[in-house]
Amino acid sequence: PAQAGKRGQKMRRAAAFLLALALSVLSGCSRTLLGNYRNIEELQVIQTLGLDGREGGVFVSFSTGRDASGREVVRMGAEGESISGAMQALQGYSVSGELFFSNTGYILLGEEAARDAGSCLDYIERASEIRLDTPLFVVRGAKAGPLVTAGGGEDGDITEIMSSLERFIERRAAGYLPTCADIARSLARSGAALVCAIAPARAPDGDYLTAVSRGYAVLRDGELCGYVEGDAALAAAAFLGGAGEKYVEVDGMTLKLISCGARMEPVWDGGELAALEMALEVQASVIEARSERDLNDEQERAALEEALAGTAAGWMREVLDVSQGTGADFLGLGAELERRFPARWRDISPQWDELFPGLEIELSAGASVLRSYGFDSPPSRAGEG
């Protein structure tokens, strides 16, 4: 535990430095594109970057994506002892222009590379040519290289796939899409962070490789330590302020979530933190019914809302089980205590890493069905009377 604590402190100090570096870059304190102008025709604009671990080194891959000029997509990969070495090798292989990374829109980490994500983040955040507001993804159970170099087949490319997936995550899935800067900030603040997880899959309408959303990967002290999956990812995003609109199945009804929010309150016993109380509030509309329900009946509506609340509480419990089971405070509960109760936090912060995994957390959930779209008068009863 002591060794783990020292490793965590070291990682947090490094993350704090990287965050400060990130802010300086984003605020324009480093070199800008205007100071290094180059003709776009002389550049290969990299839109998706992949990083994979290899024995004794790394494998870096890229895809240029499609542009308005009609140039073909360029996809390539190279090994190196370091990310810098592999990037240099890629530059040497390029025959149609200098590689330009400042327009990179997506960075993919293979699962092996994610086990040492801190090193990858260290490079990303120090490299002046990569933007820090770039979304980061972990490829669950696979390498990033095949997705980057073969995703989309002959008629598509990985950048198109990731652009579509980004919109899906923000609007119809968990909703929270962290960037490299967000992840650095969370690691500096809490020693843990969530990263969007994806997985390779075969497209249903063609024989090509694509990607699907798989919740979140969990980083602790810069290392991959678990995943938050399925609908539980929505509860995690709700606490972080980014839950999207999603369809859920409850009691024979299909509901569309309109909003999902969470809050936390500490329970003090003198100067000791005895427990945390967490509450999840969801609002939804009925979209489809596979069984007859008269939602004009108060008892029927209350039963549906109770079932939805129970489902939401299950999501949050799953999130907390992952968080406490891995010792990764990726929801930033400690940081929230520090913000609201600084004096009390000073007393408990030295023991937080040991206290958090076994801390009692009491859950509650509430739900409201705001619109029933006619299901308060079931269609099967339309001709009665």
N, C-alpha and C positions, 0 to 999 in steps of 0.2 A: 504493500500500500504506500509506503514511504517513497519507494522508487517511482511508483506511478504518479504520486503527487508531485514529485520533482519534475518528471517528464511533462506533466500537465502545466506546471508553472512555467517551464521553459517554452512550451508551445504557446502559452497565452502571451508571454512576453514577445515572442516572435510574431504572433498574430497582431499584437498591438502595434509593433513597428511597421508591419506590412500595411495595416489599416492607415497609419499616418502617411505612409508612402502613397497609398491609394488616393487619399484625400489631396495630397499635394499634386499628384498627376491630374486628377479630375479638376482641380482648381486652376490648372494651366501653369503650374510652377515648373514644369519640365518642358522639353522641346515640343513644339507643335508641328502639325503637318505643314502649316504655312511657312515654317522656317526650313522645311526640307522638301520643297516642291519638286515633284517629278511628273513627267507626262504620263497620263493614265495608260497610254498605248504601250508604254515600256514596262508595265507592271503586270504581274499575275496576282489578282486580288483574291486572297484566301478568305473564304466565307465560313468554312467549317474546319475545325482542327481536332485531331484525335491524338490522345496520348495513351500509350500502353507500356506496361512493365515487361522487360525481358531479362533473362538471366545475365547479370553483369551490365545491364544498360537499359535503354528505352527504345521504343519504336514510335516515331512520330508520323502521322498521316495527315493529308489535307485534301480538300476539294475546293475548287474555285467557284463552283456554282455557275449559273448562267447569267449573262449580262445583256444589256441592250444592244451591244455591238454584234451579237450573234456568234461570238466565239464559242467554241466547244468547251465543255467542262473538262478541266484538267484534274486528275486524281493521281496521287502519288504517295509513297511512304518510304521511310529510310530509318535504319538503325543507328544508334550512337551510344557512347558511354554515358552521355548526358543529354538532356533536352537540347541544350545549345549545340552540342556536337551533331545531333541528328538534324537539327534545323540547318546547320551549315552544310551538311551533306545534301539535303534537299535543294538548297540554293545552287549547289554545284550541278545537280541533275537537271535543273530547269533550263530549257532551251528557248523559251519564248518570252522571257522577261524576268525582271527581279521580283522575288516573292514579296508581297505586301500584306502584312498581317493586321494593319490598323482598322480594316473593315471586317474583321472576323466577327461573325454573329453568334457562333455556337462553339463551345469547347466540350468534347466528349472524353471522359476518362474511362478506360477499361477497368474492370473490377480489380484486377491485380494492381494496376496503377493507383486505384482509389485506396488500397490498403496503406499506401504512403502518400495520401492526398496532400499532406502538408508540404512535401517537397515540390509537388506539381504547382500548388498555389504559390509557393515561394518564387518559383520561376515566373509564373503568370503575372504576379504582382510587381516583380522587379523589372520585367521586360517592358521597355518603354514603347515597343511597337504593338503591344496587345492592350486593348481597352479593358478597363476594370469593370465596366458595366456589362460585360459579356456573360450571358447565362451559362452555367456549368451543369453538366449532366454526367451521371454515373451509368455505365452500361452494365446492367446486372447480369452476372453469370457469364459474361462474354468479354471479348476484346472490342475496342473501339475501331481498330483498323479496318476490318471487313465492312462495317457499316459506312465508314467514311469513303472507302475506295470502291465499294460496290453497291451501296444503297441507292435505290431508285432504278437500277438496271440501266439499259441503254437509253431509254427515253426520259429518265428523270435523274435526280441526284439527291444526295443526303441533305443539302441545304433546303430544298423544297419540302422534304419530309419533315425536317426540324421546324421550319416555319409553320407548317400546318399543325404540328404537335404543340408548338408554343401557344397557338391560338386555342387549341383544344384544352390544354392545361389551365389556361387563364379563365376560360369561359365555361367549360363543361366538366372540368375535373377538379382537382384540389384547389387550384386558383393561385397558389403561392409559387412564384418562379424566381428563386434566388439567383443573383449574379455573383461573380467572384468577390465583389466588394461587400455584398450582403453576408457572404459566407465568412470572409475575413473578419467582419464586424462581430458576427456571432461567436466565432472562435475566440476573439479577443475579450469579449464580454463574458462568455459563459463556458468557454473551453469545449463547446460542442456546436454543431450546426446541422441543418438539413440541406440536402442537395437533391434536385430532381433526379429520379431514377427512370431509366428506359430499358427496354429489352429488344433484341432483334427478333423479327418475325417475318414470315413469308406473307406477302400481300394476297388478299383473298381473290383479287381480280387479275392476277398476273404472277408469273414466276420470277419475282424479283424480291430483293431484301428490303424491308422497311423497318420502322421502329414503332413501338407502342409504349404508352406511359405505364410505369410500375411504381407509383407512389414516390417515396423519398428514401434516399440513402442517408444513414446517420453517421456523422463524423464525430469522433471524440479525440481530443488532442491531436487533430490532424489525421487520424486513421479511421478507415472504414470499420464500423463495429456492428452494423445491423441495418434493418430496413423497416419503414412504416408502410404498410401495404393497404390496398383496397380503400374502402370508405374511411378507414381510420386516418388516412392521409388528409381527408377533408377536415377532421377535427383538429389535427395539428395545424393546418393552414388557418383555421378559424381563430385559434389562439394567437397566431402570428399576424392576423389582420388581413388575410388574403383568400378566404374561401370563395370558390366559384359556384356557379349555378350547376346543379347536378341532379340527375334523376335517381331516385331511390325507390325500392320496392318495400312496402309496408302493409301487412294485413290485406293482401289481395288488391292493393291500390298502388298505382304509380304516382309518385309525388315529385314535383320539381322544387328543389330548394331555392328559396328567394334570398334568404340571408342566414348566416350562421356565425354566431359570436360566442366568445368565452371570456370568463373573468375568474380571478383568483383572489381569495382572502385568507390571510394567515390566522391561525388560532394560537394565542400566546398563553403560556402557563407561567406567570411571573415574567422572568427574563428569558425563559426557554421557549423555543418554537415547538409546540406540541403537535400540530397538524396543519394541513392546508385544506381549504374548502374551495373546490372548483365547480363552476356552473357553466353549462352549455345551453344556449338558447337558439332554437332553429325556427324558421318560418318557411312554410311551403304552400304550394297550390296543388290541387288534384289534377292530374293530366289524363289518367286512364284508370278504369276499374274493371277487374276480372270477376268481381262478385258484386251482387246488388247491395248497395249501402245508401241509406237515406240520411244524408248529412244535414238535412234540415232538423233531424232529431238530435237534441242536445246530447243525449247519451251516446248515440252513434258517433257524433263528432268528437266528443270527449274521449271515447275509446280509441279513435284513430289518432288523436293528438297524444294520448298516453303511450300508444304503441310507437309512434315516431320518437317521442322523448326517450323511451327505453332503448330504441335502436341507436340514437345519438349518444346516449350514455355509454353504450357498449363500444362505440368508436373511440370515445375519449379514454375509456379504461384500457383499451388496446394500446393507445398511444402512450399512456403512462406506464404500462407494463414494459414496453420497449425502452422508454426513457430510464426508468428506475432499474430495469434489468441490466442495462448496459452502463449505467452510471453516467449517462450523457444527458445533461440538462439542456437539450436543444430547444426547449420552449422558453428558456431564459427566466425560469422561476426565481432563481437566485438573484439575477439582475433586477427583476421586478421588486423583490424584497429590499434590495439595496437602494433602489430609487425612492421607494415609499417610506422605508423605515431605516434610514442610514445609521442611526445610533444603535439600534438593535442589531443591524447587520454586522456592524464592526465586532460584536461579541460572538456571533455565530459563524462568520465567514471562514475562520480558520478550520472549522470542522465540517463545512458544507459538503465537501466531496465524500466524507464518510457518513454524514447525516442523511443526505438526499436519497440514496438507494432504499433505505428502510423507513423513510418518513411516511406517516399515515396521511393519505390524501382521500378526502371524502368527496364523492361525486354527486352532482345533481344535474338534472336536465329538464328543460321545459320546451314545449312545442306549440305552435299555433298554425292551424290551417286557415289561411287568409281568404283563398278563393277556391270554390269547388266546381266552377264552370258547369253548372247544371246538374251536378251529382247530388244536390240537395233535393232534386226531383228526378229520381231515376227514370231513364228512358222507358223501361219496361212498364212503368205506371202511367205513361203519358195518355193512354186511352181510357184510363179508369174514370168512372163518374160520368 
